[in-house]
Structure formats: C-alpha cells, structure tokens
Amino acid sequence: MFSISDRSPPVVCFVGRPLDPLKGLITFLDAIERLLALAAPPTFSVWIVGGDVDEMGGIDGLLSTRPRMNALVIAGRMLLWGKVARHSLPEIYR
C-alpha cells in the first residue's frame, strides 16, 4: 500500500490557512527560497496544504513573484493541496 511517507525526495510541508498572516506562509516561502539559493541545494518537494478555492489565487500570486518557486512548480516539485479533510492530516504530517 502506498503511503505519503514513501515520498522521495523528502517533503517540506506547510499546513494551515495560507493567507492568514499569523500562519507564516511568507516566512515559510522565504525559508524555502534560502534553501534553493544554497550553492548545492538539497533535493526536496514542497507541499502547501490548506486554503479554500479563493485562497489558491492568492498563493499563486505569492509564488509568481518568486522565480525559484516557479522552477519548483514547473519541475513538479511543488504541490498545492488546498483544503483537506481533518482526518487526512496525520498521514500528511507523517
């Protein structure tokens, strides 16, 4: 049986209401950009979990101003999950 924990490369994940400034999505994206700016960045995927349909456009806007983030999206290494059922979160956290 497939499990999220079988993911390779490793996943760096944000879970929360993405456009709520208290949740820290911008800080998360800044940290990802710092990793990508390293001389030899590690290989990883990024998941952003949470947010309704209206928030997805706001997330796209944040990503569009960050060229390194766009490269992750194009490479298929960034996934925007949107809102997920609460019972799914333990598997995502694993």
Long-range contacts (C-beta under 8 A, 24 or more apart in sequence): 3-91, 3-94, 4-91, 4-92, 4-94, 5-94, 7-45, 9-42, 9-43, 9-44, 9-45, 9-77, 10-42, 10-43, 10-44, 10-45, 11-44, 11-45, 11-46, 11-47, 12-44, 12-45, 12-46, 12-47, 13-46, 13-47, 13-48, 13-49, 13-92, 13-93, 14-46, 14-47, 14-48, 14-49, 14-50, 15-49, 15-50, 15-89, 15-92, 15-93, 16-49, 16-50, 17-50, 17-51, 17-55, 18-48, 18-50, 18-51, 18-55, 18-58, 18-59, 19-51, 19-55, 19-58, 19-59, 23-50, 25-59, 25-62, 26-62, 29-62, 29-63, 29-66, 29-69, 32-68, 32-69, 32-72, 33-66, 33-68, 33-69, 36-68, 36-71, 36-72, 37-68, 44-77, 45-72, 45-77, 45-78, 45-79, 46-72, 46-77, 46-78, 46-79, 47-78, 47-79, 47-81, 47-92, 48-78, 48-79, 48-80, 48-81, 49-81, 49-82, 49-84, 49-89, 49-92, 50-81, 50-82, 50-83, 50-84, 51-80, 51-82, 51-83, 52-82, 52-83, 53-82, 56-80, 56-82
